[in-house]
Amino acid sequence: MRIRREPPVQLKTPAQFDLMRAAGLVVARALDATVAAVRAGVSTADLDAIAEHEIRAAGAVPSFQGYHGYPATICTSVNDEIVHGIPSADRRLAAGDLISIDCGAIVDGWHSDAAVTVGVGPVGGDAARLIEACETALWHGLAEAWPGHRLTDISHAVESSARSSGPYGIVEEYVGHGIGTEMHMDPPVPNYGKPGRGPVLAEGMALAIEPMLTLGQASARLLDDGWTVVTADGSWSVHFEHTVAITADGPWVLTARDGGRAGLARARASQVARMARQNGASPATREGGTGAAARPDAGRPGATRQGARRPGAGLPGAGQPGAGQAADPVPLPAGAQSDG
């Protein structure tokens, strides 16, 4: 009988995390600049040019450009496009659109990756609630990135948050991924599933967590350009992503300017309130917790730290062994792929 083993997972040193943090701050600035330029009449190619300028001005390299032949710096996915939309001078934004902007950067060989969805001008109703639900689900997942937790504790937190927000489709064909010296690495990080499965999370691991939610069904299809993924039923979709380092002090969100402090604190407060409701107690009477973002300052551990794809491409290799192995493999649907 052959024992099934999970692939090894790359572990990073504190100095390597600092390089990923530097890349993460480049990504954060590039996303801030592109989001600030989002308005009716702007083309997605205009946004791509802004992102490339920000990344190269910082001395970094775009992660996406040339990756398996991808032709741009960012992915710009509009309305029913889930991920991997290719920027184009012919694609101009209209008032009320939703646009997901996905961006990655490399500093000294180390990657960070993040995505955000925003409205073109004011959006309300279902679209606004969908955006809020997806971003909230992301932070609930990030809050589970503690040493000793299991990989699908993250997955379960994302799914539970999304399901509690509304009847949204949770895209299963595209999932998060490990990240480090390559953009896509083991392990894959699904946005759904039971807790307590997959590798034991260990200090030194880094993950890109990225829920994708839809207003309709979760099924996706690939367009003829070989890149753009859209909802099968034409419903609108949103996508959020951050890169998180797993440290002894908890999750450090490398692509958030504040290291994740504010988002993790919100997730923690939400979890405490939910537990209080379940147990019939006032949130103010509950202390401690289950490890998920237990301290508001856990987002940027260590006083010495400085502030500094293609569908079907798979997860290109792993790094150094040493992370805990899984007794139960992570269940993925047939054909599930890591996203950029």
C-alpha positions as CSV (number, residue, x, y, z in Angstrom):
1,M,0.0,0.0,0.0
2,R,1.4,3.4,-1.0
3,I,1.0,6.3,1.4
4,R,-0.2,9.4,-0.3
5,R,1.8,12.5,0.6
6,E,1.1,16.2,-0.1
7,P,3.7,18.1,-2.1
8,P,6.3,20.0,-0.1
9,V,5.5,23.6,0.6
10,Q,8.1,26.4,0.3
11,L,9.1,27.9,3.6
12,K,10.5,31.5,3.7
13,T,12.9,33.1,6.1
14,P,12.1,36.5,7.7
15,A,14.5,38.1,5.2
16,Q,12.6,36.5,2.3
17,F,9.3,37.7,3.8
18,D,10.7,41.2,3.9
19,L,11.3,41.0,0.1
20,M,7.8,39.7,-0.4
21,R,6.6,42.6,1.7
22,A,8.4,45.0,-0.5
23,A,6.8,43.4,-3.5
24,G,3.4,43.5,-1.7
25,L,3.7,47.3,-1.1
26,V,4.5,47.8,-4.8
27,V,1.3,45.9,-5.6
28,A,-0.7,47.9,-3.1
29,R,0.5,51.2,-4.6
30,A,-0.1,50.0,-8.2
31,L,-3.7,48.9,-7.2
32,D,-4.3,52.2,-5.5
33,A,-3.2,54.1,-8.6
34,T,-5.3,52.1,-11.0
35,V,-8.4,52.2,-8.7
36,A,-8.0,56.0,-8.5
37,A,-8.1,56.2,-12.3
38,V,-11.3,54.1,-12.6
39,R,-14.0,56.2,-14.2
40,A,-16.5,56.1,-17.1
41,G,-14.7,56.4,-20.4
42,V,-11.3,55.1,-19.2
43,S,-10.0,52.0,-21.1
44,T,-8.7,48.9,-19.4
45,A,-5.5,49.5,-21.4
46,D,-5.1,52.9,-19.7
47,L,-5.3,51.2,-16.3
48,D,-2.7,48.6,-17.4
49,A,-0.3,51.4,-18.4
50,I,-0.7,53.0,-15.0
51,A,0.0,49.8,-13.2
52,E,3.0,49.0,-15.2
53,H,4.4,52.5,-14.6
54,E,4.0,52.2,-10.9
55,I,5.6,48.8,-10.7
56,R,8.6,49.6,-12.9
57,A,9.1,53.0,-11.2
58,A,9.5,51.1,-8.0
59,G,12.3,49.0,-9.5
60,A,10.0,45.9,-9.5
61,V,8.9,43.6,-12.4
62,P,5.2,42.8,-13.2
63,S,4.5,39.2,-12.3
64,F,1.8,38.7,-15.0
65,Q,3.5,40.2,-18.0
66,G,4.7,37.3,-20.2
67,Y,3.5,34.6,-17.8
68,H,2.7,31.7,-20.1
69,G,2.3,34.4,-22.8
70,Y,0.0,36.7,-20.9
71,P,0.2,40.1,-22.7
72,A,-0.4,42.6,-19.9
73,T,0.6,43.8,-16.5
74,I,-2.8,43.4,-14.8
75,C,-6.0,41.5,-15.3
76,T,-9.1,43.7,-15.8
77,S,-12.3,41.7,-15.4
78,V,-15.5,43.6,-16.0
79,N,-19.0,42.7,-14.9
80,D,-19.6,39.0,-15.8
81,E,-15.8,38.4,-16.2
82,I,-14.5,36.5,-13.2
83,V,-10.8,36.6,-13.7
84,H,-8.0,37.0,-16.3
85,G,-9.7,39.7,-18.5
86,I,-7.1,41.1,-20.9
87,P,-6.7,44.9,-20.9
88,S,-7.7,46.5,-24.2
89,A,-7.8,50.0,-25.6
90,D,-11.3,49.0,-27.0
91,R,-12.7,48.1,-23.6
92,R,-13.9,51.4,-22.1
93,L,-15.6,51.4,-18.7
94,A,-19.2,52.6,-18.3
95,A,-20.9,54.1,-15.3
96,G,-22.2,51.4,-13.0
97,D,-19.8,48.7,-14.2
98,L,-17.9,46.5,-11.8
99,I,-14.2,45.9,-12.5
100,S,-11.8,43.5,-10.8
101,I,-8.1,44.5,-11.0
102,D,-5.6,41.7,-10.3
103,C,-1.9,42.7,-10.0
104,G,1.4,41.0,-9.1
105,A,4.9,42.2,-8.7
106,I,8.4,40.7,-8.2
107,V,11.2,42.2,-6.1
108,D,14.5,40.4,-6.2
109,G,12.9,37.2,-7.4
110,W,10.0,37.2,-4.8
111,H,6.3,37.6,-5.8
112,S,3.3,39.2,-4.2
113,D,-0.2,39.1,-5.7
114,A,-3.5,41.0,-4.9
115,A,-6.8,41.9,-6.4
116,V,-9.6,44.3,-5.7
117,T,-13.1,44.9,-7.2
118,V,-14.6,48.4,-7.4
119,G,-17.5,50.1,-9.0
120,V,-17.2,52.6,-11.9
121,G,-18.8,55.5,-10.0
122,P,-21.4,54.8,-7.4
123,V,-22.9,51.3,-7.3
124,G,-25.6,50.2,-5.0
125,G,-28.0,47.3,-4.3
126,D,-26.9,43.9,-5.3
127,A,-23.6,45.0,-6.7
128,A,-22.5,46.8,-3.6
129,R,-23.6,43.9,-1.4
130,L,-21.7,41.5,-3.6
131,I,-18.5,43.5,-3.3
132,E,-18.8,43.8,0.5
133,A,-19.6,40.0,0.8
134,C,-16.5,39.0,-1.1
135,E,-14.1,41.4,0.6
136,T,-15.4,40.3,4.0
137,A,-15.0,36.6,3.1
138,L,-11.4,37.3,2.1
139,W,-10.6,38.8,5.5
140,H,-12.3,35.9,7.3
141,G,-10.0,33.6,5.4
142,L,-6.9,35.6,6.1
143,A,-7.7,35.6,9.8
144,E,-7.3,31.8,9.9
145,A,-3.7,31.9,8.6
146,W,-2.0,30.9,11.9
147,P,0.6,28.2,12.5
148,G,-1.0,25.0,13.6
149,H,-4.3,25.6,11.7
150,R,-5.1,23.5,8.7
151,L,-5.3,24.8,5.1
152,T,-9.0,24.2,4.8
153,D,-9.7,26.2,8.0
154,I,-9.1,29.1,5.6
155,S,-11.3,27.6,3.0
156,H,-14.1,27.0,5.5
157,A,-13.9,30.5,6.9
158,V,-14.2,32.0,3.4
159,E,-17.2,29.9,2.5
160,S,-18.9,30.4,5.8
161,S,-18.6,34.2,5.6
162,A,-19.8,34.2,1.9
163,R,-22.8,32.0,2.7
164,S,-23.8,34.1,5.7
165,S,-23.8,37.2,3.5
166,G,-26.3,36.0,0.9
167,P,-27.1,33.4,-1.8
168,Y,-23.9,34.0,-3.8
169,G,-22.2,31.6,-6.1
170,I,-18.7,30.6,-4.9
171,V,-16.5,29.9,-7.9
172,E,-14.8,26.5,-7.5
173,E,-12.9,26.1,-10.7
174,Y,-10.4,28.8,-9.7
175,V,-8.7,28.8,-6.4
176,G,-5.9,30.5,-4.4
177,H,-2.3,29.3,-4.2
178,G,1.0,29.2,-2.5
179,I,3.4,32.0,-3.6
180,G,7.0,32.9,-3.2
181,T,9.8,32.5,-5.8
182,E,7.1,31.6,-8.2
183,M,3.6,33.2,-8.6
184,H,1.8,29.9,-8.5
185,M,3.0,27.3,-6.0
186,D,1.6,24.5,-3.8
187,P,-0.7,24.3,-2.0
188,P,-3.9,25.2,-3.9
189,V,-6.2,27.1,-1.6
190,P,-9.9,26.5,-2.3
191,N,-12.6,28.9,-1.2
192,Y,-14.9,26.3,0.2
193,G,-14.8,23.0,2.1
194,K,-14.8,21.5,5.6
195,P,-12.3,22.7,8.1
196,G,-9.4,20.6,9.4
197,R,-8.1,19.2,6.2
198,G,-5.0,19.8,4.1
199,P,-1.5,20.7,5.2
200,V,-0.9,22.0,8.7
201,L,0.0,25.7,8.3
202,A,3.5,26.4,9.4
203,E,5.6,29.5,10.1
204,G,7.3,30.5,6.8
205,M,4.4,29.6,4.5
206,A,2.9,32.3,2.2
207,L,-0.5,32.0,0.5
208,A,-2.5,34.0,-2.0
209,I,-6.1,33.8,-0.8
210,E,-8.7,34.9,-3.4
211,P,-12.4,34.4,-3.2
212,M,-14.5,34.9,-6.3
213,L,-18.3,35.4,-5.8
214,T,-21.1,35.7,-8.3
215,L,-24.7,37.0,-8.2
216,G,-25.9,33.9,-9.9
217,Q,-24.5,30.4,-10.4
218,A,-20.9,29.6,-9.7
219,S,-20.2,27.8,-13.0
220,A,-17.5,29.4,-15.3
221,R,-16.5,29.2,-18.9
222,L,-13.4,30.2,-20.8
223,L,-13.6,32.6,-23.7
224,D,-12.0,32.1,-27.1
225,D,-9.1,34.4,-26.2
226,G,-7.8,31.5,-24.0
227,W,-7.7,33.8,-20.9
228,T,-10.9,35.5,-19.9
229,V,-13.1,33.5,-17.6
230,V,-16.7,34.5,-17.4
231,T,-19.8,33.3,-15.5
232,A,-21.7,30.7,-17.5
233,D,-25.0,32.4,-16.8
234,G,-23.9,36.0,-17.4
235,S,-24.3,37.0,-13.8
236,W,-21.9,39.6,-12.4
237,S,-18.8,38.5,-10.5
238,V,-16.3,40.0,-8.0
239,H,-12.8,39.0,-6.9
240,F,-10.6,40.0,-4.0
241,E,-7.1,38.8,-3.1
242,H,-4.3,39.3,-0.7
243,T,-0.9,37.6,-0.1
244,V,-0.4,36.6,3.5
245,A,2.7,35.4,5.3
246,I,2.2,32.9,8.1
247,T,4.4,34.0,11.1
248,A,4.7,33.0,14.7
249,D,2.7,36.1,15.6
250,G,-0.1,35.3,13.2
251,P,-1.1,36.5,9.7
252,W,0.9,39.3,8.1
253,V,-0.9,40.6,5.0
254,L,1.9,41.5,2.7
255,T,-0.2,43.3,0.1
256,A,-2.1,45.5,2.6
257,R,-0.5,48.8,3.4
258,D,-1.1,48.4,7.2
259,G,-0.1,44.7,7.1
260,G,-3.7,43.7,7.6
261,R,-4.3,45.3,11.0
262,A,-7.7,46.9,10.1
263,G,-9.1,44.1,8.1
264,L,-8.1,41.4,10.6
265,A,-9.5,43.4,13.5
266,R,-12.9,43.7,11.6
267,A,-12.8,39.9,11.0
268,R,-12.1,39.3,14.6
269,A,-14.9,41.5,15.8
270,S,-17.3,39.8,13.4
271,Q,-16.3,36.4,14.7
272,V,-16.7,37.4,18.3
273,A,-20.1,38.9,17.6
274,R,-21.2,35.7,15.8
275,M,-20.0,33.5,18.6
276,A,-21.8,35.7,21.1
277,R,-25.0,35.4,19.1
278,Q,-24.7,31.6,18.9
279,N,-24.1,31.4,22.7
280,G,-26.6,34.0,23.7
281,A,-24.0,36.3,25.2
282,S,-23.1,39.9,24.7
283,P,-20.0,40.4,22.5
284,A,-18.6,42.7,25.2
285,T,-18.5,39.8,27.7
286,R,-16.4,37.5,25.4
287,E,-12.7,37.5,25.5
288,G,-9.9,35.5,23.9
289,G,-10.9,33.4,20.9
290,T,-9.9,30.7,18.6
291,G,-6.7,32.1,17.2
292,A,-8.2,34.0,14.3
293,A,-6.7,37.4,14.3
294,A,-6.6,37.3,18.1
295,R,-4.8,40.7,18.3
296,P,-5.5,43.7,16.2
297,D,-1.8,44.2,15.9
298,A,-1.2,40.7,14.6
299,G,-1.2,41.9,11.0
300,R,2.4,43.1,11.0
301,P,4.4,41.0,13.4
302,G,7.9,41.8,14.5
303,A,9.1,45.3,15.4
304,T,12.2,45.0,13.3
305,R,10.4,44.5,10.0
306,Q,10.7,47.2,7.4
307,G,7.8,48.5,5.3
308,A,9.4,47.0,3.1
309,R,-1.9,32.7,-15.9
310,R,-3.1,31.2,-17.4
311,P,-6.0,28.9,-16.7
312,G,-4.7,25.4,-16.9
313,A,-1.1,26.3,-16.2
314,G,-1.3,24.5,-12.9
315,L,0.9,25.0,-9.9
316,P,4.5,25.2,-11.1
317,G,6.5,23.3,-8.5
318,A,7.2,23.7,-4.8
319,G,10.1,25.0,-2.8
320,Q,11.8,23.8,0.3
321,P,10.2,20.9,2.2
322,G,9.3,21.2,5.9
323,A,5.7,22.3,6.2
324,G,3.3,19.8,7.9
325,Q,1.8,17.2,5.7
326,A,-1.9,16.5,5.4
327,A,-3.6,13.3,6.6
328,D,-6.5,14.2,4.4
329,P,-5.9,15.7,1.0
330,V,-7.7,18.9,0.1
331,P,-10.7,18.1,-2.1
332,L,-10.8,20.0,-5.4
333,P,-13.3,19.8,-8.2
334,A,-12.0,18.2,-11.4
335,G,-10.1,20.8,-13.4
336,A,-9.7,23.3,-10.6
337,Q,-6.9,25.7,-11.2
338,S,-4.9,28.3,-9.3
339,D,-5.7,31.9,-10.2
340,G,-3.3,34.7,-10.8
